[in-house]
Amino acid sequence: MITKASKARADADSIKTEDVSAGPAGLPKDFYYQAFDNAVDGLVICNHQSNEIIDANKSLSRLFSVNKDDLSGKKLWQVAPFTDIKAIEDCFYSLVKQETFHQEDIPIITKDKKILEIELTANVFKAQAQKFIIVSFHDITVRHMAQELVREKEYWFKESQSIGRIGSFVMDLRTNTWECSEVLNDIFGIKSDDPKTIVSWNALIHPDQKEEMLKYFLNDVLAQKKPFNKEFRIIRASDGAERWVWEHGELHLDAKGMPMRMIGTVQDITERKLAEKEISWRKEEENALEEQSAAKSARIIQLEQQLAKLKKGWII
């Protein structure tokens, strides 16, 4: 009696023993099968018509935590620990009309209850005048975790910039162009697709400080290669509002020691400046009141002294 398992083993043997004389000279006869069985990714070969498993490699056995001999004659979705069986069924059904299938983010649950993200690729091939399907399973869990970590860091970076009103920029001193973060676009009141050149940057600086800032940039930063560290006013492009910003930038030099780019941050410090102005105004007001009070006290003392003289009958 021929069982599904025995039929699968026969199909597997036919693939293993296929003539490889046309292959590269000097390779062992079972080279390709050994390459299949020892591949890093999980690999499984299925019958194209029945979708039943014919053979699987060691990596697939480890990935699914099953004995490869227990897979023969069964369909992949019957034995693999997929959380979405329909996605695997759709893969095999699609191979009836097309000869390749690819999908990422297919979750499986391991025996120790870990969830792994799998990248699945399936291809149809011919051997011994028969059609077979080879399916590869690539574990992309670590890659996804790294991508998620990067996304999380980007999120919190944007959040911290937004909360602190701190934007970042990279200025290319060779092309006189610059790029910046979304927060800096907001601080400057510009759009992400607005031209970003040295001319457009200078146009944002308050007219009363343009000459001062240009001299500082040329003489202190570029000539002496000092870090850029300056508070100055800008005119926000979107509404013409006057804003105070604090810019800090570091020069990056080329192999010849020439300034190549500047990377830095710009923080909106308008509220701080307004608060400082308010404190200064209040201090001036308090000083004025103290002076008035001191003058008033001095006048009172003077009047008291005059009154005392009058009481003694002195003529003033």
C-alpha positions as CSV (number, residue, x, y, z in Angstrom):
1,M,0.0,0.0,0.0
2,I,1.4,3.4,-1.0
3,T,0.8,6.0,1.6
4,K,1.2,9.8,1.2
5,A,4.3,9.7,3.3
6,S,5.9,6.9,1.1
7,K,4.9,8.8,-2.0
8,A,6.5,12.0,-0.7
9,R,9.7,10.1,0.1
10,A,9.8,8.7,-3.4
11,D,9.3,12.2,-4.8
12,A,12.1,13.5,-2.6
13,D,14.4,10.7,-3.7
14,S,13.7,11.6,-7.4
15,I,14.7,15.2,-6.7
16,K,17.9,14.1,-4.8
17,T,19.1,11.7,-7.4
18,E,18.4,13.9,-10.4
19,D,21.3,14.0,-12.8
20,V,23.7,16.8,-11.8
21,S,26.4,16.0,-14.4
22,A,25.7,19.4,-16.0
23,G,26.7,21.1,-12.8
24,P,30.0,22.7,-12.0
25,A,32.9,20.3,-12.3
26,G,34.4,18.8,-9.1
27,L,31.2,19.1,-6.9
28,P,29.9,16.1,-5.1
29,K,26.8,14.4,-6.5
30,D,24.8,15.4,-3.5
31,F,26.1,18.9,-3.4
32,Y,22.8,20.7,-4.1
33,Y,20.9,18.6,-1.7
34,Q,23.5,19.3,1.0
35,A,23.2,23.0,0.2
36,F,19.4,22.7,0.6
37,D,19.5,20.7,3.8
38,N,22.1,23.0,5.5
39,A,20.7,26.4,4.3
40,V,20.3,29.0,7.0
41,D,16.7,29.8,6.0
42,G,14.0,27.2,6.5
43,L,13.3,25.4,3.2
44,V,10.5,23.1,2.3
45,I,9.7,21.3,-1.1
46,C,6.0,20.6,-1.9
47,N,4.2,18.8,-4.6
48,H,2.7,21.4,-7.0
49,Q,-0.6,19.6,-7.5
50,S,-1.4,18.4,-4.0
51,N,0.6,21.0,-2.0
52,E,1.8,18.1,0.2
53,I,5.3,18.4,1.7
54,I,8.0,16.2,0.1
55,D,11.0,17.3,2.0
56,A,12.2,20.0,4.5
57,N,15.6,21.1,5.6
58,K,17.1,21.2,9.1
59,S,16.5,24.9,9.6
60,L,12.8,24.5,9.0
61,S,12.6,21.7,11.5
62,R,14.3,23.9,14.1
63,L,12.1,26.9,13.2
64,F,8.8,24.9,13.5
65,S,10.1,22.6,16.3
66,V,9.0,19.5,14.4
67,N,10.8,16.3,13.1
68,K,11.2,16.6,9.4
69,D,10.1,13.0,8.9
70,D,6.8,13.9,10.4
71,L,6.2,16.5,7.7
72,S,6.1,14.2,4.7
73,G,2.7,13.9,3.0
74,K,1.1,16.7,4.9
75,K,0.2,20.2,3.8
76,L,2.3,23.1,5.2
77,W,-0.5,24.9,6.9
78,Q,-1.5,21.6,8.7
79,V,1.8,21.3,10.6
80,A,3.4,24.8,10.7
81,P,2.6,27.0,13.7
82,F,1.1,29.9,11.7
83,T,-1.2,32.3,13.4
84,D,-2.7,33.2,10.0
85,I,-3.5,29.9,8.2
86,K,-5.3,31.7,5.4
87,A,-2.2,33.6,4.3
88,I,-0.4,30.4,3.7
89,E,-3.3,28.8,1.9
90,D,-3.5,31.9,-0.3
91,C,0.2,31.5,-1.1
92,F,-0.2,28.0,-2.5
93,Y,-3.5,28.8,-4.3
94,S,-1.8,31.8,-6.0
95,L,1.0,29.5,-7.3
96,V,-1.6,27.8,-9.6
97,K,-1.6,30.9,-11.8
98,Q,1.8,32.3,-11.1
99,E,5.1,30.8,-10.3
100,T,6.3,33.0,-7.5
101,F,4.9,34.4,-4.2
102,H,6.4,36.7,-1.6
103,Q,5.0,38.1,1.6
104,E,6.6,39.6,4.8
105,D,5.3,39.9,8.3
106,I,3.9,36.4,8.6
107,P,3.8,35.6,12.4
108,I,4.4,32.1,13.8
109,I,4.3,30.9,17.4
110,T,7.1,28.7,18.6
111,K,6.8,25.9,21.1
112,D,8.1,28.3,23.9
113,K,5.3,30.8,23.0
114,K,7.6,33.3,21.2
115,I,6.1,35.1,18.3
116,L,8.5,35.3,15.3
117,E,8.0,37.4,12.1
118,I,8.7,35.4,9.0
119,E,9.4,36.5,5.4
120,L,8.0,33.8,3.0
121,T,9.1,33.3,-0.6
122,A,7.7,30.5,-2.8
123,N,8.7,29.5,-6.3
124,V,7.6,26.8,-8.7
125,F,10.4,24.7,-10.4
126,K,10.6,21.6,-12.6
127,A,12.6,18.4,-11.9
128,Q,12.2,15.0,-13.6
129,A,9.4,16.5,-15.7
130,Q,7.4,17.3,-12.6
131,K,6.5,20.6,-11.0
132,F,7.4,21.3,-7.4
133,I,7.2,24.2,-5.0
134,I,10.1,25.4,-2.9
135,V,9.2,27.6,0.0
136,S,11.7,29.6,2.0
137,F,11.1,31.0,5.5
138,H,13.4,33.8,6.6
139,D,13.2,34.9,10.2
140,I,13.0,38.7,10.2
141,T,12.2,39.2,13.8
142,V,15.5,40.8,14.8
143,R,15.3,43.1,11.7
144,H,11.7,44.1,12.7
145,M,12.8,44.8,16.3
146,A,15.6,47.0,15.0
147,Q,13.3,48.8,12.7
148,E,10.8,49.3,15.5
149,L,13.5,50.6,17.8
150,V,14.6,53.1,15.1
151,R,11.0,54.2,14.6
152,E,10.6,54.6,18.4
153,K,13.8,56.6,18.7
154,E,12.7,58.8,15.8
155,Y,9.3,59.4,17.5
156,W,10.8,60.4,20.8
157,F,13.4,62.5,19.1
158,K,10.6,64.4,17.2
159,E,8.6,64.6,20.4
160,S,11.5,66.0,22.4
161,Q,12.2,68.5,19.6
162,S,8.6,69.6,19.5
163,I,8.3,70.0,23.3
164,G,11.6,71.8,23.6
165,R,11.0,73.8,20.4
166,I,14.4,72.6,19.2
167,G,14.9,72.0,15.4
168,S,18.0,70.5,13.8
169,F,19.7,71.2,10.5
170,V,22.6,70.1,8.3
171,M,24.1,72.9,6.2
172,D,26.3,71.9,3.2
173,L,28.9,74.7,2.8
174,R,30.0,73.4,-0.6
175,T,26.6,73.7,-2.2
176,N,25.3,76.4,0.1
177,T,22.1,74.4,0.8
178,W,20.6,73.0,4.0
179,E,18.1,70.5,5.2
180,C,16.2,70.6,8.5
181,S,13.7,68.8,10.8
182,E,10.0,69.4,10.8
183,V,10.3,71.4,14.0
184,L,12.8,73.8,12.5
185,N,10.4,74.3,9.5
186,D,7.8,75.3,12.1
187,I,10.1,77.6,14.0
188,F,11.1,79.4,10.8
189,G,7.5,79.4,9.5
190,I,8.5,77.7,6.2
191,K,7.3,74.6,4.3
192,S,9.2,71.4,3.9
193,D,9.5,71.9,0.1
194,D,10.5,75.6,0.3
195,P,14.0,76.3,-1.2
196,K,16.7,76.0,1.4
197,T,19.8,77.9,0.5
198,I,22.1,80.3,2.2
199,V,20.1,83.2,0.7
200,S,16.8,81.8,2.1
201,W,18.5,81.3,5.5
202,N,19.8,84.9,5.6
203,A,16.4,86.2,4.6
204,L,15.0,84.9,7.9
205,I,17.4,87.0,10.0
206,H,16.1,90.2,11.5
207,P,17.2,93.2,9.3
208,D,18.8,94.9,12.3
209,Q,21.1,91.8,12.9
210,K,21.9,90.7,9.3
211,E,25.3,92.5,9.2
212,E,26.2,91.4,12.7
213,M,25.4,87.7,12.0
214,L,27.2,87.7,8.6
215,K,30.4,89.0,10.2
216,Y,30.1,86.5,13.1
217,F,29.6,83.6,10.7
218,L,32.5,84.6,8.4
219,N,35.1,85.8,10.9
220,D,34.4,83.7,14.0
221,V,32.9,80.5,12.7
222,L,34.4,79.9,9.2
223,A,37.7,81.7,9.5
224,Q,38.6,80.7,13.1
225,K,36.6,77.3,12.9
226,K,34.8,78.0,16.1
227,P,31.4,76.5,17.0
228,F,28.4,78.6,16.1
229,N,26.8,79.8,19.4
230,K,24.6,82.8,19.1
231,E,21.2,84.2,20.1
232,F,19.6,86.4,17.5
233,R,16.2,87.5,16.1
234,I,14.4,86.2,13.0
235,I,11.3,87.2,11.1
236,R,9.1,84.2,10.8
237,A,8.2,83.7,7.2
238,S,4.7,82.5,7.7
239,D,3.3,85.5,9.7
240,G,6.1,88.0,9.9
241,A,6.4,87.6,13.7
242,E,9.6,88.6,15.4
243,R,11.1,85.6,17.2
244,W,14.2,85.0,19.2
245,V,16.3,81.8,18.5
246,W,19.5,80.3,19.9
247,E,21.6,78.5,17.3
248,H,24.4,76.1,18.1
249,G,26.4,74.4,15.3
250,E,29.5,72.4,14.8
251,L,31.7,72.5,11.7
252,H,32.8,69.3,9.9
253,L,36.1,69.7,8.0
254,D,37.3,67.9,4.9
255,A,40.7,66.2,4.6
256,K,42.3,69.5,3.9
257,G,40.9,71.1,7.0
258,M,38.3,73.2,5.1
259,P,34.8,73.6,6.4
260,M,32.6,71.1,4.6
261,R,29.3,71.2,6.5
262,M,27.8,72.5,9.7
263,I,25.4,70.4,11.8
264,G,23.4,72.0,14.6
265,T,20.3,73.0,16.3
266,V,18.1,76.0,16.5
267,Q,15.9,76.6,19.6
268,D,13.0,79.0,19.8
269,I,13.7,81.1,22.9
270,T,11.1,83.8,22.4
271,E,9.2,83.0,25.6
272,R,12.4,83.0,27.6
273,K,13.4,86.4,26.1
274,L,10.0,87.8,26.8
275,A,10.2,86.5,30.4
276,E,13.7,88.1,30.8
277,K,12.4,91.4,29.4
278,E,9.4,91.2,31.9
279,I,11.8,90.5,34.8
280,S,14.1,93.3,33.7
281,W,11.1,95.7,33.4
282,R,9.8,94.8,36.8
283,K,13.3,95.2,38.3
284,E,13.6,98.6,36.7
285,E,10.1,99.5,38.1
286,E,11.1,98.2,41.6
287,N,14.3,100.3,41.4
288,A,12.4,103.4,40.4
289,L,9.9,102.8,43.3
290,E,12.8,102.3,45.7
291,E,14.4,105.6,44.5
292,Q,11.1,107.4,44.8
293,S,10.6,105.9,48.3
294,A,14.2,106.9,49.3
295,A,13.6,110.4,48.0
296,K,10.3,110.6,49.8
297,S,12.0,109.4,53.1
298,A,14.7,111.9,52.7
299,R,12.2,114.7,52.2
300,I,10.2,113.6,55.2
301,I,13.4,113.6,57.3
302,Q,14.2,117.1,56.0
303,L,10.7,118.4,56.9
304,E,11.0,116.8,60.4
305,Q,14.3,118.6,60.9
306,Q,12.8,121.9,59.8
307,L,9.8,121.4,62.1
308,A,12.1,120.7,65.0
309,K,13.9,124.0,64.4
310,L,10.7,125.9,64.3
311,K,9.7,124.5,67.6
312,K,12.9,125.9,69.2
313,G,12.1,129.3,67.8
314,W,14.7,129.3,65.2
315,I,14.1,131.3,62.1
316,I,14.6,129.4,58.9
